[in-house]
Amino acid sequence: MKSKKALSPIISIVLIIALTIASVAIVFNVVKNLSEEKLDDAKSCLDVMGAAEINAEYTCYNSSVPEVRISISRKNIDLNAILIAISSGQESRTFLINNTGGNMSDIVNYPSRTTNISLPDKEGGKTYSIGWDLGNPETIEIAPYVDGKMCNSLDKIYDILNCA
């Protein structure tokens, strides 16, 4: 009867080392791809930080209409869109203003009352009038939209004056 020989110890060690290297390479590539995606998102948001701000002096609540006027100034930075969030107590509403312009419900340009709503021009500003029947808002916040994703807030105000 012939004796059967097992794998030699050297071949076993080489196979274990090869499997370990292959596993490390796969895990490294997965982690690298995920982190690069997150870094690209963060970089695009960092590029637009400070791109716009709320002019608190011209932002107010008019209880007689009722409406909220919000004035936004824009720097010379490319933006796809700005999200305006207005909160009052338990309720809040958001409005997405983009570069292309168009009609939006409950929002007009102020004081002209025209309905073609678009972002302020670079190095310019615009004031919008937003229908608001929820009482004096507690906060107004703006955040940029870049490549279909919302970034962190650019500006936020808490003390909204009365227009009247």
C-alpha positions as a Markdown table, in Angstrom:
| # | Residue | x | y | z |
|---|---|---|---|---|
| 1 | Met | 0.0 | 0.0 | 0.0 |
| 2 | Lys | 1.3 | 3.4 | -0.9 |
| 3 | Ser | 1.4 | 6.2 | 1.6 |
| 4 | Lys | -0.4 | 9.5 | 0.7 |
| 5 | Lys | 1.5 | 12.7 | 1.2 |
| 6 | Ala | -0.2 | 15.9 | 2.4 |
| 7 | Leu | 0.6 | 19.3 | 1.0 |
| 8 | Ser | 4.1 | 20.3 | 2.0 |
| 9 | Pro | 4.3 | 23.0 | 4.8 |
| 10 | Ile | 5.9 | 25.4 | 2.3 |
| 11 | Ile | 3.0 | 25.3 | -0.1 |
| 12 | Ser | 0.5 | 25.8 | 2.7 |
| 13 | Ile | 2.3 | 28.9 | 3.9 |
| 14 | Val | 2.5 | 30.3 | 0.4 |
| 15 | Leu | -1.3 | 29.7 | -0.1 |
| 16 | Ile | -2.1 | 31.4 | 3.3 |
| 17 | Ile | 0.1 | 34.4 | 2.4 |
| 18 | Ala | -1.5 | 34.7 | -1.1 |
| 19 | Leu | -5.0 | 34.6 | 0.4 |
| 20 | Thr | -4.1 | 37.2 | 3.0 |
| 21 | Ile | -2.7 | 39.6 | 0.4 |
| 22 | Ala | -5.7 | 39.1 | -1.8 |
| 23 | Ser | -8.1 | 39.8 | 1.1 |
| 24 | Val | -6.2 | 42.9 | 2.1 |
| 25 | Ala | -6.2 | 44.2 | -1.5 |
| 26 | Ile | -10.0 | 43.8 | -1.8 |
| 27 | Val | -10.7 | 45.5 | 1.6 |
| 28 | Phe | -8.3 | 48.3 | 0.7 |
| 29 | Asn | -10.0 | 49.0 | -2.7 |
| 30 | Val | -13.5 | 49.0 | -1.1 |
| 31 | Val | -12.5 | 51.4 | 1.6 |
| 32 | Lys | -10.6 | 53.6 | -0.8 |
| 33 | Asn | -13.6 | 53.9 | -3.2 |
| 34 | Leu | -16.0 | 54.7 | -0.4 |
| 35 | Ser | -13.8 | 57.4 | 1.2 |
| 36 | Glu | -13.0 | 59.0 | -2.2 |
| 37 | Glu | -16.8 | 59.4 | -2.8 |
| 38 | Lys | -17.3 | 61.1 | 0.6 |
| 39 | Leu | -14.2 | 63.3 | 0.0 |
| 40 | Asp | -15.5 | 64.5 | -3.4 |
| 41 | Asp | -18.9 | 65.3 | -1.8 |
| 42 | Ala | -17.2 | 67.2 | 1.1 |
| 43 | Lys | -14.9 | 69.1 | -1.4 |
| 44 | Ser | -17.8 | 70.3 | -3.5 |
| 45 | Cys | -19.6 | 71.5 | -0.4 |
| 46 | Leu | -16.5 | 73.2 | 0.9 |
| 47 | Asp | -16.1 | 75.0 | -2.5 |
| 48 | Val | -19.4 | 76.8 | -2.0 |
| 49 | Met | -19.1 | 77.7 | 1.7 |
| 50 | Gly | -19.7 | 81.4 | 2.1 |
| 51 | Ala | -21.3 | 81.6 | -1.4 |
| 52 | Ala | -24.5 | 83.3 | -0.1 |
| 53 | Glu | -25.8 | 84.9 | 3.1 |
| 54 | Ile | -29.1 | 86.2 | 4.5 |
| 55 | Asn | -29.3 | 90.0 | 4.8 |
| 56 | Ala | -31.0 | 90.2 | 8.2 |
| 57 | Glu | -31.6 | 93.9 | 7.7 |
| 58 | Tyr | -34.0 | 93.2 | 4.8 |
| 59 | Thr | -35.4 | 89.9 | 6.1 |
| 60 | Cys | -38.6 | 90.2 | 8.0 |
| 61 | Tyr | -42.1 | 88.9 | 8.7 |
| 62 | Asn | -45.2 | 90.9 | 7.6 |
| 63 | Ser | -48.2 | 89.8 | 9.7 |
| 64 | Ser | -50.7 | 91.9 | 7.8 |
| 65 | Val | -50.1 | 90.1 | 4.4 |
| 66 | Pro | -49.0 | 87.5 | 5.9 |
| 67 | Glu | -45.6 | 86.8 | 4.3 |
| 68 | Val | -41.9 | 86.4 | 5.0 |
| 69 | Arg | -39.4 | 88.5 | 3.1 |
| 70 | Ile | -36.0 | 87.1 | 2.8 |
| 71 | Ser | -33.1 | 88.9 | 1.2 |
| 72 | Ile | -30.1 | 86.8 | 0.0 |
| 73 | Ser | -26.7 | 88.1 | -1.2 |
| 74 | Arg | -24.6 | 85.9 | -3.4 |
| 75 | Lys | -20.8 | 86.0 | -3.8 |
| 76 | Asn | -18.9 | 85.3 | -7.0 |
| 77 | Ile | -19.2 | 81.5 | -6.6 |
| 78 | Asp | -21.0 | 79.0 | -8.8 |
| 79 | Leu | -24.2 | 77.5 | -7.2 |
| 80 | Asn | -26.7 | 75.1 | -8.6 |
| 81 | Ala | -29.4 | 76.0 | -6.2 |
| 82 | Ile | -30.2 | 77.3 | -2.7 |
| 83 | Leu | -32.6 | 75.7 | -0.3 |
| 84 | Ile | -34.5 | 78.1 | 2.0 |
| 85 | Ala | -35.9 | 76.6 | 5.2 |
| 86 | Ile | -38.3 | 78.6 | 7.3 |
| 87 | Ser | -39.4 | 77.2 | 10.7 |
| 88 | Ser | -42.1 | 78.3 | 13.1 |
| 89 | Gly | -42.8 | 76.2 | 16.1 |
| 90 | Gln | -43.5 | 72.7 | 15.1 |
| 91 | Glu | -43.8 | 73.4 | 11.3 |
| 92 | Ser | -41.3 | 74.2 | 8.7 |
| 93 | Arg | -41.3 | 74.7 | 4.9 |
| 94 | Thr | -38.6 | 74.5 | 2.3 |
| 95 | Phe | -38.2 | 76.2 | -1.0 |
| 96 | Leu | -35.6 | 75.2 | -3.6 |
| 97 | Ile | -34.4 | 78.1 | -5.8 |
| 98 | Asn | -32.3 | 77.1 | -8.8 |
| 99 | Asn | -30.3 | 78.8 | -11.6 |
| 100 | Thr | -32.9 | 78.1 | -14.3 |
| 101 | Gly | -35.7 | 80.1 | -12.9 |
| 102 | Gly | -39.4 | 79.4 | -12.9 |
| 103 | Asn | -42.7 | 79.8 | -11.1 |
| 104 | Met | -43.0 | 78.5 | -7.6 |
| 105 | Ser | -46.0 | 78.3 | -5.4 |
| 106 | Asp | -46.1 | 80.8 | -2.5 |
| 107 | Ile | -43.0 | 82.7 | -3.5 |
| 108 | Val | -42.5 | 85.8 | -5.6 |
| 109 | Asn | -39.8 | 88.4 | -6.2 |
| 110 | Tyr | -40.0 | 91.4 | -3.9 |
| 111 | Pro | -41.0 | 94.2 | -4.5 |
| 112 | Ser | -41.9 | 93.6 | -8.1 |
| 113 | Arg | -44.1 | 90.5 | -7.3 |
| 114 | Thr | -42.9 | 88.8 | -10.5 |
| 115 | Thr | -43.1 | 85.0 | -10.4 |
| 116 | Asn | -40.0 | 84.0 | -12.4 |
| 117 | Ile | -37.9 | 82.9 | -9.3 |
| 118 | Ser | -34.1 | 82.3 | -9.7 |
| 119 | Leu | -31.0 | 82.7 | -7.8 |
| 120 | Pro | -29.4 | 86.1 | -7.2 |
| 121 | Asp | -26.8 | 86.9 | -9.8 |
| 122 | Lys | -23.1 | 86.5 | -8.8 |
| 123 | Glu | -22.1 | 89.5 | -6.6 |
| 124 | Gly | -25.7 | 90.4 | -6.4 |
| 125 | Gly | -28.7 | 90.0 | -4.2 |
| 126 | Lys | -32.5 | 89.4 | -4.4 |
| 127 | Thr | -35.4 | 89.6 | -2.0 |
| 128 | Tyr | -38.2 | 87.1 | -2.1 |
| 129 | Ser | -41.7 | 87.3 | -0.6 |
| 130 | Ile | -42.9 | 83.9 | 0.7 |
| 131 | Gly | -46.6 | 83.4 | 1.7 |
| 132 | Trp | -46.5 | 82.5 | 5.4 |
| 133 | Asp | -49.5 | 82.0 | 7.5 |
| 134 | Leu | -47.9 | 80.2 | 10.5 |
| 135 | Gly | -47.1 | 83.3 | 12.6 |
| 136 | Asn | -43.7 | 84.9 | 13.2 |
| 137 | Pro | -41.0 | 82.4 | 12.1 |
| 138 | Glu | -38.4 | 81.3 | 14.6 |
| 139 | Thr | -35.6 | 80.6 | 12.1 |
| 140 | Ile | -34.7 | 81.2 | 8.5 |
| 141 | Glu | -31.9 | 79.2 | 7.0 |
| 142 | Ile | -30.2 | 78.8 | 3.6 |
| 143 | Ala | -28.2 | 75.9 | 2.4 |
| 144 | Pro | -26.5 | 75.3 | -1.0 |
| 145 | Tyr | -27.4 | 72.4 | -3.3 |
| 146 | Val | -24.4 | 71.1 | -5.2 |
| 147 | Asp | -24.5 | 68.2 | -7.7 |
| 148 | Gly | -27.9 | 67.1 | -6.4 |
| 149 | Lys | -26.9 | 67.0 | -2.8 |
| 150 | Met | -27.7 | 69.4 | 0.0 |
| 151 | Cys | -24.7 | 70.8 | 1.9 |
| 152 | Asn | -24.5 | 72.3 | 5.4 |
| 153 | Ser | -26.1 | 75.6 | 6.1 |
| 154 | Leu | -24.6 | 78.8 | 4.7 |
| 155 | Asp | -26.4 | 81.1 | 7.0 |
| 156 | Lys | -29.2 | 81.1 | 9.6 |
| 157 | Ile | -31.0 | 83.9 | 11.5 |
| 158 | Tyr | -33.1 | 83.6 | 14.6 |
| 159 | Asp | -34.5 | 87.0 | 15.3 |
| 160 | Ile | -36.8 | 87.8 | 12.5 |
| 161 | Leu | -38.1 | 91.4 | 12.6 |
| 162 | Asn | -41.6 | 92.5 | 11.9 |
| 163 | Cys | -41.8 | 94.4 | 8.5 |
| 164 | Ala | -44.8 | 96.5 | 9.4 |
